[in-house]
Amino acid sequence: MSVHKPNEVLGTRPPNPTPHPFLLLTSKPSSPSRPPNGRDVERTMNSTFYVSDPTALGAPWYYTSAPSLIPGIHDKYLSLASPIVMYWTLSIFFHLLDNYSHCPPFSWMNVERYRIHDSEEMKARNKATPGEVLRAVIFQQVIQTAAGYWWIPDDTHHPPAMSLAEHGQAMQGYAPWVLRVLQVLLGDITAAQLMKSYGSHLVYWVYWWIVPTFQTFLAFFVIDTWQYFMHRLFHVNKFLYKHFHSVHHRLYVPYAYGALYNHPVEGFVLDTTGAGLAEFIARSSIRQAALIFGFASAKTVDDHCGFSLPWDPLQFLYKNNARYHDIHHQTYGLKYNFSQPFWIHWDIVLGTRWDKPNRPLAAEKRALAAAEAKRQAGSPSLSNGGDLSEDSGVAMDVNKED
């Protein structure tokens, strides 16, 4: 079990604190007969350079010493609930948008012009019924919650939130590290001068902002990396595709609450395991994990919403958005756009980004014609009523022609 001792902000994990309060590195002054070197600077800092108490600068706006972020709800249960709450909140919104786009206030925004596929197309092409999708999603979320309950530390390993004074003690371990980084980047003398003048502020910003931000983006990167390579594996390996991933591709026309419509095995491997790895590698606190899990869930729903909305912040801030992922759900895009849910760097680096945005309809027609020809020729994957998505090789052959 992952046993963490978070500092209960949005997530820094201090190194072991040094025994002295806010001293940096120490020793005697350097010899006047030669210029000071890096070792001399470290020696002198014990007697000449101090970092005043960083807690005097206060705490950032997000800090609270309360035992739980929401009174009465332990942070462990908040981290388990956040992805589910975000998933269904956004899913309900997009479901209303999908079914009542002709009614105010949606009609005032003319949202119909941003719909990627019309409703009749969804009904005609999707192979899974809404009831099947709903049951599969709820089942995956039950497994996800059970795994999270086992993985996230319980009360016996989860102390109350740290006080501001305890955070001050934790910052002690950051001061030598900040000094060493400055020495590498700027040289020993400049680093010493900066620490003497701005040491408290530098430690404060590293502890409260730089490290938590790095942890968060590291977690996003881990999720993206895991999802890309596992998702691509489930396409490349015919056994994995046919028996597991083809379930998700029964939704040719994605919609919001179908974002987690997967085979249970795939859902556990791609989503649950990927999130646990990200939390472990980034060394996230429980509160930071609640933020990461909730945001990843919201992004996944948005990517499957079926609307390309210019005012949706998750769509104009990310190139990996609803229109980008919709291409992957079409026959011509099965071998493209594997990246999810945040960035598209792996698609770009490994050459799997769909780069023919003006020719999707022509590619789709060729893919359908190729599939029909294969069916008539007696292909076992298509001749017995199988889904077109089950033969992902069709998409690859067609895309080579573009």
C-alpha positions as CSV (number, residue, x, y, z in Angstrom):
1,M,0.0,0.0,0.0
2,S,1.2,3.5,-0.8
3,V,1.9,5.1,2.6
4,H,2.5,8.8,2.3
5,K,2.9,11.5,4.9
6,P,1.6,14.5,2.9
7,N,2.1,18.0,4.1
8,E,-1.5,18.5,3.4
9,V,-1.4,21.5,1.1
10,L,-2.0,20.8,-2.6
11,G,1.0,18.6,-2.3
12,T,4.7,19.0,-1.4
13,R,6.8,16.3,0.1
14,P,9.7,17.8,2.0
15,P,13.0,16.0,2.3
16,N,14.0,15.0,5.9
17,P,14.4,18.3,7.7
18,T,17.8,19.3,9.0
19,P,18.2,19.6,12.8
20,H,19.0,23.3,12.8
21,P,16.3,25.9,12.2
22,F,16.6,27.6,8.8
23,L,20.4,27.4,8.6
24,L,21.8,26.7,5.2
25,L,25.2,25.1,4.7
26,T,28.0,25.9,7.0
27,S,31.6,26.4,7.9
28,K,34.5,28.8,8.3
29,P,35.4,31.8,6.1
30,S,37.6,31.1,3.1
31,S,41.3,32.0,3.1
32,P,41.9,35.6,2.0
33,S,44.9,34.4,-0.1
34,R,42.8,32.9,-2.9
35,P,39.3,33.5,-4.4
36,P,36.6,31.5,-2.7
37,N,35.5,28.3,-4.4
38,G,32.2,26.4,-4.1
39,R,33.5,24.4,-1.1
40,D,34.5,27.6,0.6
41,V,31.1,29.1,0.1
42,E,29.5,26.1,1.6
43,R,31.8,26.3,4.6
44,T,31.2,30.0,5.2
45,M,27.4,29.8,5.1
46,N,27.0,28.3,8.6
47,S,28.3,31.4,10.3
48,T,27.3,34.1,7.9
49,F,24.1,33.2,5.9
50,Y,20.8,32.5,7.5
51,V,17.3,32.1,6.1
52,S,14.9,33.9,8.3
53,D,11.7,32.0,9.2
54,P,9.8,31.6,5.9
55,T,6.5,31.2,7.8
56,A,6.8,34.9,8.5
57,L,5.7,35.4,4.8
58,G,2.4,33.7,5.6
59,A,0.8,30.9,3.7
60,P,-0.6,30.8,0.1
61,W,-4.3,31.2,-0.5
62,Y,-4.9,27.4,-0.9
63,Y,-3.4,26.5,2.5
64,T,-5.6,25.3,5.3
65,S,-4.7,23.6,8.6
66,A,-8.1,22.0,8.9
67,P,-8.1,18.2,9.3
68,S,-10.2,17.9,6.1
69,L,-10.8,20.2,3.2
70,I,-14.6,19.7,3.4
71,P,-15.8,19.5,7.0
72,G,-17.0,16.0,7.9
73,I,-15.5,14.4,4.8
74,H,-12.1,12.8,5.2
75,D,-9.6,13.7,2.5
76,K,-9.2,10.1,1.6
77,Y,-12.9,9.9,0.7
78,L,-12.8,13.2,-1.1
79,S,-10.0,11.9,-3.3
80,L,-12.2,8.8,-4.1
81,A,-15.3,10.9,-4.8
82,S,-13.7,13.7,-6.8
83,P,-13.4,11.8,-10.1
84,I,-16.9,10.4,-9.9
85,V,-18.5,13.8,-9.0
86,M,-16.6,15.5,-11.8
87,Y,-17.5,12.7,-14.3
88,W,-21.3,12.8,-13.7
89,T,-21.5,16.6,-13.2
90,L,-20.0,17.2,-16.6
91,S,-21.8,14.2,-18.2
92,I,-25.2,15.5,-17.0
93,F,-24.4,18.9,-18.4
94,F,-23.4,17.6,-21.8
95,H,-26.4,15.2,-21.8
96,L,-28.7,18.2,-21.4
97,L,-26.8,20.0,-24.0
98,D,-27.2,17.1,-26.4
99,N,-30.9,16.6,-25.8
100,Y,-32.1,20.1,-25.3
101,S,-29.9,22.2,-27.5
102,H,-33.0,23.7,-29.1
103,C,-34.2,25.1,-25.7
104,P,-33.0,28.1,-23.9
105,P,-30.4,28.8,-22.7
106,F,-28.6,26.5,-25.1
107,S,-30.5,27.7,-28.1
108,W,-29.3,31.3,-27.3
109,M,-25.7,30.1,-27.7
110,N,-26.6,28.3,-31.0
111,V,-24.8,25.2,-29.8
112,E,-26.1,23.0,-32.6
113,R,-23.5,24.5,-35.0
114,Y,-20.8,23.0,-32.7
115,R,-22.1,19.5,-32.7
116,I,-19.6,17.1,-34.3
117,H,-22.2,14.4,-35.2
118,D,-26.0,14.7,-35.4
119,S,-28.2,12.6,-33.1
120,E,-29.5,10.4,-35.9
121,E,-26.0,9.4,-36.8
122,M,-25.3,8.5,-33.2
123,K,-28.3,6.3,-33.1
124,A,-27.6,4.6,-36.4
125,R,-23.8,4.0,-35.9
126,N,-23.3,3.2,-32.2
127,K,-23.5,-0.5,-31.4
128,A,-23.9,-0.1,-27.6
129,T,-27.2,1.0,-26.1
130,P,-27.3,3.8,-23.5
131,G,-28.2,1.2,-20.8
132,E,-25.2,-0.9,-21.6
133,V,-23.0,2.1,-21.5
134,L,-24.4,3.2,-18.2
135,R,-24.0,-0.2,-16.5
136,A,-20.4,-0.6,-17.8
137,V,-19.4,2.9,-16.6
138,I,-20.9,2.4,-13.1
139,F,-19.2,-1.0,-12.8
140,Q,-15.8,0.5,-13.7
141,Q,-16.2,3.3,-11.2
142,V,-17.0,0.7,-8.5
143,I,-13.8,-1.1,-9.3
144,Q,-11.9,2.2,-9.5
145,T,-13.2,3.3,-6.0
146,A,-12.5,-0.1,-4.4
147,A,-8.9,0.0,-5.8
148,G,-8.5,3.6,-4.6
149,Y,-9.8,2.7,-1.1
150,W,-7.1,0.0,-0.9
151,W,-4.3,2.1,-2.4
152,I,-4.8,5.4,-0.6
153,P,-3.6,5.5,3.1
154,D,-6.3,5.2,5.7
155,D,-6.7,7.2,9.0
156,T,-3.9,5.3,10.7
157,H,-1.4,6.5,8.2
158,H,-2.9,9.9,7.5
159,P,-2.1,12.5,10.2
160,P,-4.1,15.7,10.6
161,A,-3.1,18.6,8.4
162,M,0.2,20.2,9.3
163,S,0.3,23.5,11.1
164,L,2.1,26.5,9.6
165,A,4.9,26.0,12.2
166,E,5.3,22.4,11.0
167,H,5.5,23.6,7.4
168,G,8.2,25.9,8.6
169,Q,10.2,23.0,10.0
170,A,9.7,21.1,6.7
171,M,11.1,24.0,4.7
172,Q,14.4,23.5,6.4
173,G,15.2,20.7,4.1
174,Y,14.6,22.8,1.1
175,A,17.1,25.5,1.8
176,P,20.3,23.6,1.0
177,W,18.7,22.2,-2.1
178,V,17.7,25.7,-3.3
179,L,21.3,26.8,-2.6
180,R,22.8,24.0,-4.6
181,V,20.5,24.6,-7.6
182,L,21.4,28.3,-7.6
183,Q,25.1,27.4,-7.4
184,V,24.8,25.2,-10.5
185,L,22.9,27.8,-12.4
186,L,24.5,31.1,-11.3
187,G,27.8,30.2,-9.7
188,D,28.8,30.1,-6.0
189,I,29.2,33.8,-5.2
190,T,25.9,34.9,-6.9
191,A,24.1,32.0,-5.3
192,A,25.4,33.0,-1.9
193,Q,24.4,36.7,-2.4
194,L,20.9,35.7,-3.5
195,M,20.4,33.4,-0.5
196,K,21.6,36.2,1.8
197,S,19.2,38.7,0.3
198,Y,16.2,36.6,-0.7
199,G,16.7,33.2,0.9
200,S,13.4,33.2,2.7
201,H,11.4,34.2,-0.3
202,L,13.1,31.6,-2.6
203,V,12.5,28.8,-0.2
204,Y,8.9,29.9,0.3
205,W,8.2,29.9,-3.5
206,V,9.9,26.6,-4.1
207,Y,8.1,24.9,-1.2
208,W,4.6,26.3,-1.8
209,W,4.5,26.8,-5.6
210,I,7.3,25.3,-7.7
211,V,7.4,21.8,-6.2
212,P,3.6,21.3,-6.1
213,T,3.3,22.6,-9.7
214,F,6.0,20.3,-10.8
215,Q,4.4,17.3,-9.1
216,T,1.0,18.1,-10.7
217,F,2.5,18.3,-14.2
218,L,4.6,15.2,-13.6
219,A,1.4,13.3,-12.7
220,F,-0.3,14.5,-15.9
221,F,2.8,13.4,-17.9
222,V,2.7,10.0,-16.3
223,I,-1.0,9.5,-17.0
224,D,-0.5,10.6,-20.6
225,T,2.5,8.3,-21.1
226,W,0.8,5.3,-19.6
227,Q,-2.4,5.9,-21.5
228,Y,-0.7,6.5,-24.9
229,F,1.4,3.3,-24.9
230,M,-1.2,1.0,-23.3
231,H,-3.9,2.5,-25.6
232,R,-1.8,1.9,-28.7
233,L,-0.9,-1.6,-27.5
234,F,-4.6,-2.4,-27.2
235,H,-4.9,-1.4,-30.9
236,V,-1.8,-3.0,-32.3
237,N,-2.3,-6.3,-30.6
238,K,-5.2,-8.0,-32.4
239,F,-6.1,-10.2,-29.4
240,L,-6.3,-7.2,-27.0
241,Y,-8.3,-5.2,-29.5
242,K,-10.8,-7.9,-30.3
243,H,-11.4,-9.1,-26.8
244,F,-11.1,-5.8,-24.8
245,H,-10.6,-2.5,-26.6
246,S,-13.2,-3.0,-29.3
247,V,-15.8,-2.6,-26.6
248,H,-15.0,1.1,-26.3
249,H,-15.1,1.5,-30.1
250,R,-18.6,0.3,-30.2
251,L,-19.3,4.0,-29.7
252,Y,-18.4,5.3,-33.2
253,V,-20.0,8.6,-32.2
254,P,-18.8,9.4,-28.6
255,Y,-20.9,11.1,-26.0
256,A,-20.0,12.4,-22.6
257,Y,-21.1,9.7,-20.2
258,G,-19.7,7.0,-22.5
259,A,-16.1,8.2,-21.8
260,L,-15.4,5.3,-19.5
261,Y,-17.4,2.7,-21.5
262,N,-14.7,0.0,-21.6
263,H,-14.2,-3.6,-20.9
264,P,-13.6,-3.9,-17.1
265,V,-10.1,-5.3,-17.7
266,E,-9.1,-2.5,-20.0
267,G,-10.6,0.1,-17.6
268,F,-8.6,-1.3,-14.8
269,V,-5.3,-1.4,-16.8
270,L,-5.6,1.9,-18.6
271,D,-7.4,4.2,-16.2
272,T,-7.2,2.9,-12.6
273,T,-3.6,1.6,-12.8
274,G,-2.4,4.7,-14.7
275,A,-3.9,7.0,-12.1
276,G,-2.3,5.0,-9.3
277,L,1.1,5.1,-11.0
278,A,0.9,8.9,-11.5
279,E,0.1,9.4,-7.8
280,F,2.9,7.2,-6.7
281,I,5.6,8.6,-9.1
282,A,4.7,12.2,-8.5
283,R,4.5,11.6,-4.7
284,S,1.2,13.4,-4.5
285,S,-0.5,14.3,-1.2
286,I,-4.0,13.0,-0.8
287,R,-5.4,16.5,-1.4
288,Q,-3.3,16.9,-4.5
289,A,-4.5,13.4,-5.7
290,A,-8.1,14.6,-5.4
291,L,-7.3,17.5,-7.7
292,I,-5.4,15.4,-10.2
293,F,-8.0,12.6,-10.3
294,G,-10.9,15.0,-10.6
295,F,-9.4,17.0,-13.4
296,A,-8.4,14.0,-15.4
297,S,-11.9,12.7,-15.1
298,A,-13.4,16.0,-16.2
299,K,-11.0,16.1,-19.2
300,T,-11.9,12.6,-20.3
301,V,-15.6,13.4,-20.3
302,D,-15.0,16.6,-22.2
303,D,-13.0,14.7,-24.8
304,H,-16.0,12.5,-25.5
305,C,-18.7,15.2,-25.3
306,G,-19.5,15.3,-29.0
307,F,-19.3,19.1,-29.3
308,S,-16.4,21.3,-30.5
309,L,-17.2,24.3,-28.3
310,P,-15.0,27.4,-28.8
311,W,-15.9,28.7,-25.3
312,D,-15.0,25.4,-23.5
313,P,-11.7,26.1,-21.7
314,L,-10.7,22.4,-21.8
315,Q,-11.0,22.5,-25.6
316,F,-9.3,25.8,-26.5
317,L,-6.5,25.2,-24.0
318,Y,-5.8,21.7,-25.2
319,K,-5.2,20.4,-28.7
320,N,-6.2,17.0,-27.4
321,N,-9.9,17.8,-27.3
322,A,-13.3,16.5,-28.4
323,R,-12.6,17.0,-32.1
324,Y,-9.1,15.5,-31.9
325,H,-10.3,12.4,-30.0
326,D,-13.4,12.0,-32.2
327,I,-11.1,11.3,-35.2
328,H,-9.8,8.3,-33.3
329,H,-13.3,6.9,-32.9
330,Q,-13.9,7.0,-36.7
331,T,-12.9,4.1,-39.0
332,Y,-10.3,6.2,-40.8
333,G,-8.7,7.3,-37.5
334,L,-8.4,4.0,-35.6
335,K,-4.6,4.0,-36.0
336,Y,-4.2,7.6,-35.1
337,N,-4.6,10.1,-32.2
338,F,-3.9,7.6,-29.4
339,S,-3.0,10.4,-27.0
340,Q,-5.3,11.0,-24.0
341,P,-6.3,12.8,-22.0
342,F,-4.1,15.9,-21.8
343,W,-1.4,16.5,-24.5
344,I,-0.6,15.2,-27.9
345,H,3.3,15.1,-27.7
346,W,3.5,11.3,-28.0
347,D,1.3,11.3,-31.2
348,I,3.6,13.9,-32.7
349,V,6.9,12.3,-31.7
350,L,5.8,8.8,-32.8
351,G,4.0,9.8,-35.9
352,T,0.5,8.8,-35.0
353,R,-1.2,12.2,-35.2
354,W,-3.9,12.5,-37.8
355,D,-2.6,15.3,-40.0
356,K,-5.2,15.3,-42.8
357,P,-8.0,17.4,-41.2
358,N,-9.5,18.4,-44.5
359,R,-10.0,14.9,-45.8
360,P,-11.8,12.8,-43.1
361,L,-15.0,12.2,-45.1
362,A,-13.1,10.9,-48.1
363,A,-11.0,8.7,-45.9
364,E,-14.1,7.4,-44.1
365,K,-15.8,6.5,-47.4
366,R,-12.7,4.6,-48.5
367,A,-12.5,2.8,-45.2
368,L,-16.2,1.8,-45.4
369,A,-15.7,0.6,-49.0
370,A,-12.7,-1.4,-48.1
371,A,-14.6,-3.0,-45.2
372,E,-17.5,-3.8,-47.4
373,A,-15.1,-5.4,-50.0
374,K,-13.6,-7.5,-47.2
375,R,-17.0,-8.6,-46.0
376,Q,-18.0,-9.7,-49.4
377,A,-14.7,-11.6,-49.7
378,G,-15.6,-13.5,-46.6
379,S,-13.4,-11.9,-44.0
380,P,-14.2,-13.7,-40.7
381,S,-14.0,-10.5,-38.7
382,L,-16.6,-8.8,-40.7
383,S,-18.7,-11.5,-42.4
384,N,-20.7,-12.6,-39.3
385,G,-22.1,-9.3,-38.3
386,G,-18.9,-8.1,-36.5
387,D,-18.3,-4.4,-35.9
388,L,-16.2,-2.6,-38.5
389,S,-13.9,-1.4,-35.6
390,E,-12.9,-5.0,-34.9
391,D,-10.8,-5.1,-38.0
392,S,-8.5,-2.2,-37.3
393,G,-6.2,-3.2,-40.1
394,V,-8.7,-1.7,-42.6
395,A,-8.1,1.8,-41.2
396,M,-4.3,1.4,-41.4
397,D,-4.5,0.3,-45.1
398,V,-6.8,3.1,-46.0
399,N,-4.7,5.7,-44.2
400,K,-1.6,4.8,-46.2
401,E,-3.4,6.0,-49.3
402,D,-3.7,9.6,-48.0
